[in-house]
Amino acid sequence: MAKKRPIHAAKAQPTMHDVARVAGVSQMTVSRVMRGAGYISKDVKKEVVRAARDIGYVHNRLAGGNANYDNPIVGVVVPTLQNRVFTEVLSGINATLDESGLRPVFGVSEYSLETEEDLVFDLLSWRPRGLILPGLEHTDQLRKIVAKTGVRVAEIMDIDGDPISTCFGFSHSKVGAEMAVHMIGRGYRSFGYIGSLGELDLRAAKRFRAFAKVVQEAGATLHAVEKTRDASSMETGRLMTDRILQRIDRPQAIYYANDDLAAGGLMHCLAEGLSVPDDVALAGFNGLGFLSALPKRITTTVTPRYDIGASAANWILQSQDQEMPSIIELAAALRVGETT
């Protein structure tokens, strides 16, 4: 049974005076930095922000207003809007919060943990009802401020790690391993992999490592690995598939970090007159709706994106003293298509 964790209790909050003391500046300077008012040198601003984060101070943009005001916003951070996966997650969040009159306010981190930290500090200054964050990897400063403020946090899209409070998602290691088992079971012995965003997409990296481990343990080879720093797209999938298939040691099968890349790979193969899966097998990840419009159904892993968003939002709505298992697993399922 998954362990339960109590909700963080808010602790005594540091003040602007504390920030000023640590930064070695006046309280007025701290106030101006926090409000973005007037000119402050970059060096002074950097020192004030560093001091604030070190001691866990969060500016209150609502100070001076109604102390009993029940803020209707929930802060949400998503890693990107270039992938339709997260629009579906946001739909689940929005629909659930809307039933209770709450509104999501979101920022985009572009897979940067430092940008995520900046967004969280800014969102917390509006005293949101809760936070919804992607994945389980965050900066130490972010974890510190969350613990200091006692804000309710739901992490989404992953369960492979140590959640701050409660996470909602599935195991990327598990689905990566399942795809490897499936493809090896089909008789493929040499593999390629195509990914995007370099090493920034930490969840894709977990799938890749698990896939590679199973391939290696089976005595097969994963020798054609292409990872671009570019964002995921069908065009990127076409270009990188062409690159892999130009190799002398062309793999029998290619595993893609997501369906956009896999769809581009399929289009390249069809344009070049290659038979899929006879000449090369292809598999993706996410189970996106547009796959049904392709000439062949791509083998993929279907993820519960809307349900993850809805479950996380529902958790934010619960009573603050309610306990919840630290890991809530929502099933992701292998869907075998015509490409493996």
C-alpha positions in Angstrom: 0.0 0.0 0.0 1.3 3.5 -0.9 2.4 5.4 2.2 0.3 8.5 3.2 1.8 11.8 3.9 0.3 14.6 5.9 -0.1 18.0 4.3 2.7 20.5 5.0 1.8 22.8 7.8 2.6 26.4 7.2 5.5 27.6 9.3 6.4 31.1 10.6 7.0 33.2 7.5 10.1 35.3 7.1 9.6 39.1 6.5 11.0 41.8 4.2 13.1 42.8 7.2 14.7 39.4 7.3 15.5 39.6 3.6 17.0 43.0 4.0 19.2 41.8 6.8 20.5 38.8 4.8 21.0 40.8 1.6 22.6 43.7 3.4 20.3 46.3 1.9 17.4 48.4 3.2 13.9 47.1 3.6 12.8 49.8 1.1 15.1 48.3 -1.4 13.7 44.9 -0.8 10.2 46.3 -1.3 11.1 48.0 -4.6 12.7 44.8 -5.9 9.6 42.7 -5.0 7.2 45.2 -6.5 9.3 45.9 -9.6 9.2 49.6 -8.8 11.9 52.0 -9.8 15.4 51.4 -10.9 17.4 48.7 -9.0 20.8 47.6 -10.3 21.0 44.0 -11.6 23.5 43.0 -8.9 21.4 44.3 -6.1 18.3 42.7 -7.5 20.1 39.4 -7.9 21.3 39.6 -4.2 17.8 40.4 -2.9 16.2 37.6 -4.9 18.9 35.2 -3.7 18.4 36.2 -0.1 14.6 35.8 -0.3 14.9 32.3 -1.8 17.5 31.3 0.7 15.3 32.1 3.7 12.0 31.1 2.0 10.4 34.6 1.7 7.6 35.0 -0.8 6.2 38.5 -1.5 2.5 38.9 -1.0 1.0 40.8 -3.9 -2.4 40.8 -2.0 -1.0 42.5 1.1 -3.3 45.4 2.1 -6.4 43.8 0.7 -9.0 41.8 2.5 -7.3 39.5 4.9 -10.2 37.1 4.6 -10.1 37.0 0.8 -10.3 33.4 -0.4 -8.1 33.4 -3.5 -9.8 31.5 -6.3 -6.6 30.7 -8.3 -4.6 27.6 -8.6 -1.0 27.9 -10.0 -0.1 25.5 -12.7 3.2 25.0 -14.4 3.5 23.0 -17.7 6.8 22.2 -19.4 5.6 23.2 -22.9 2.6 24.2 -25.0 4.2 22.9 -28.2 3.0 19.4 -27.4 -0.8 18.8 -27.4 -0.3 16.4 -24.5 -0.3 19.3 -22.0 -3.3 21.0 -23.6 -5.3 17.8 -22.7 -3.9 17.9 -19.1 -4.9 21.5 -18.8 -8.4 20.7 -20.0 -8.8 18.2 -17.2 -7.5 20.7 -14.7 -9.7 23.5 -15.9 -12.9 21.4 -16.1 -12.5 20.1 -12.6 -11.6 23.5 -11.0 -14.4 25.2 -12.9 -17.0 23.1 -11.0 -15.8 24.8 -7.8 -15.4 28.3 -9.2 -11.6 28.2 -9.1 -9.4 29.3 -12.0 -6.0 27.9 -13.1 -3.2 30.5 -13.7 -0.4 28.8 -15.6 3.2 29.4 -16.7 5.4 27.5 -19.1 8.9 26.3 -18.0 10.1 25.0 -21.4 11.6 22.0 -19.5 13.9 24.3 -17.4 13.9 23.6 -13.7 15.3 27.1 -13.0 12.4 28.7 -15.0 10.0 26.5 -13.1 11.4 27.8 -9.8 11.0 31.4 -11.0 7.4 30.7 -12.0 6.6 29.1 -8.7 8.0 32.0 -6.6 5.9 34.4 -8.7 2.7 32.3 -8.5 3.1 32.0 -4.7 3.2 35.8 -4.4 -0.5 35.7 -5.4 -1.3 33.2 -2.6 -2.9 30.5 -4.8 -5.1 27.8 -3.3 -2.5 25.2 -4.5 0.1 24.4 -7.1 0.2 21.7 -9.9 3.7 21.0 -11.1 5.0 18.7 -13.8 7.2 15.7 -12.9 9.0 15.0 -9.7 12.3 16.7 -10.3 12.6 20.3 -8.9 15.3 22.6 -7.6 16.1 22.5 -3.9 14.9 26.2 -3.6 11.5 25.2 -5.0 11.2 22.4 -2.5 12.2 24.7 0.3 9.7 27.4 -0.4 6.9 24.9 -0.8 7.7 23.4 2.6 8.0 26.9 4.1 4.6 28.1 2.8 2.7 24.9 3.4 0.9 25.3 0.0 -0.8 22.2 -1.3 1.1 20.7 -4.2 0.1 18.1 -6.8 2.8 16.7 -9.1 1.7 15.2 -12.4 2.7 12.9 -15.2 5.2 10.8 -13.3 5.5 8.5 -10.3 9.1 7.4 -10.6 10.7 9.4 -7.8 10.0 11.1 -4.4 7.0 13.4 -4.5 6.8 16.6 -2.5 3.3 15.6 -1.3 1.1 13.6 -3.8 1.8 12.8 -7.4 -0.6 11.6 -10.1 0.6 9.8 -13.2 2.3 6.6 -14.3 5.7 5.0 -14.4 7.8 6.0 -17.4 10.3 3.3 -16.5 7.5 0.7 -16.6 6.1 1.8 -20.0 9.6 2.0 -21.6 10.4 -1.5 -20.4 7.0 -2.8 -21.6 7.6 -1.4 -25.1 11.0 -3.1 -25.3 9.5 -6.4 -24.2 6.8 -6.1 -26.9 9.3 -5.3 -29.7 11.7 -8.0 -28.7 8.8 -10.4 -28.5 8.1 -9.5 -32.2 11.5 -10.8 -33.1 13.4 -7.5 -33.5 17.1 -7.6 -32.3 18.6 -4.3 -33.4 17.1 -1.0 -32.3 17.3 2.7 -32.8 15.9 5.5 -30.7 14.9 9.0 -31.6 14.3 11.8 -29.0 14.0 15.6 -28.9 14.8 18.4 -26.5 18.2 16.9 -25.7 18.3 15.8 -22.0 15.7 18.3 -20.9 12.7 16.0 -21.0 13.5 14.0 -17.9 10.5 11.7 -18.3 11.4 10.7 -21.8 14.9 10.0 -20.4 13.4 7.6 -17.9 11.6 5.7 -20.7 14.7 5.5 -22.8 16.9 4.1 -20.0 14.3 1.5 -19.1 13.9 0.5 -22.8 17.7 0.3 -23.3 18.1 -1.8 -20.1 15.6 -4.4 -21.3 17.1 -4.5 -24.8 20.6 -5.0 -23.4 19.4 -7.7 -21.0 17.8 -9.6 -23.9 21.1 -9.7 -25.7 19.8 -7.3 -28.5 21.5 -4.1 -29.5 20.5 -0.4 -29.3 23.1 1.1 -31.5 21.4 3.9 -33.4 20.5 6.7 -31.0 19.6 10.2 -32.2 18.7 13.0 -29.8 18.1 16.5 -31.0 17.9 19.6 -28.9 15.0 20.8 -31.2 11.4 20.6 -30.1 9.3 17.6 -31.0 7.5 17.6 -34.4 6.6 15.4 -37.3 9.2 17.2 -39.4 11.9 16.5 -36.8 10.8 12.9 -36.8 11.1 12.6 -40.6 14.6 14.1 -40.7 16.0 12.0 -37.9 14.4 8.8 -39.2 16.1 9.5 -42.5 19.4 10.0 -40.7 19.1 6.7 -38.8 18.0 4.7 -41.9 21.0 6.0 -43.9 23.3 4.1 -41.5 25.1 1.0 -42.8 24.0 -0.8 -39.6 20.3 0.2 -40.0 18.2 -1.0 -37.1 15.2 -3.3 -37.5 13.1 -1.2 -35.2 12.9 2.4 -33.9 11.5 3.6 -30.6 10.5 7.3 -30.6 10.2 9.6 -27.6 6.6 10.5 -28.6 3.9 10.1 -31.3 4.8 13.3 -33.1 8.3 12.0 -33.9 6.9 8.5 -34.7 4.3 9.9 -37.1 7.1 11.8 -38.9 9.1 8.6 -39.1 6.2 6.7 -40.6 5.7 9.5 -43.2 9.3 9.3 -44.2 9.2 5.5 -44.6 6.1 5.7 -46.8 7.5 8.5 -48.9 10.7 6.4 -49.5 8.7 3.2 -50.4 9.8 1.4 -47.2 7.4 -1.2 -45.8 6.5 -0.8 -42.2 7.0 -3.0 -40.2 8.7 -5.4 -42.7 11.6 -3.1 -43.5 11.6 -1.2 -40.2 9.2 -1.3 -37.2 8.2 1.9 -35.4 6.7 2.7 -32.0 5.8 5.9 -30.2 4.4 7.2 -27.0 1.3 9.0 -25.7 -1.6 7.6 -27.9 -2.5 11.0 -29.4 -5.8 11.3 -31.2 -4.4 12.3 -34.6 -2.8 8.8 -35.0 -6.2 7.5 -36.1 -5.9 9.6 -39.3 -2.5 8.1 -40.4 -2.2 5.5 -43.1 -1.1 3.0 -40.5 -1.9 2.7 -36.8 1.3 3.3 -34.9 2.1 1.1 -31.9 2.2 3.4 -28.9 1.6 3.8 -25.2 -1.7 5.5 -24.4 -1.5 7.8 -21.4 -4.4 9.2 -19.3 -3.7 12.8 -19.8 -7.1 14.4 -19.1 -7.6 12.1 -16.1 -4.2 13.1 -14.6 -5.1 16.8 -14.8 -8.6 16.2 -13.4 -7.3 14.0 -10.5 -4.6 16.6 -9.6 -7.1 19.4 -9.6 -9.5 17.4 -7.5 -6.8 16.9 -4.9 -6.2 20.6 -4.7 -9.9 21.1 -3.9 -9.9 18.7 -1.0 -9.8 19.7 2.7 -6.3 20.8 3.8 -6.3 18.2 6.7 -7.1 15.3 4.4 -4.4 12.7 3.9 -3.7 11.0 0.6 -1.3 8.3 -0.6 1.9 9.9 -1.9 1.6 8.1 -5.2 -1.6 7.9 -7.2 -1.0 5.7 -10.3 -3.3 6.1 -13.3 -2.8 3.3 -15.8 -1.0 3.8 -19.1 -1.6 1.1 -21.7 0.4 -0.4 -24.5 -1.6 -0.3 -27.8 -0.3 -2.5 -30.5 -0.8 -1.0 -34.0 0.3 -2.0 -37.5 3.9 -0.7 -37.2 5.5 -3.5 -35.1 
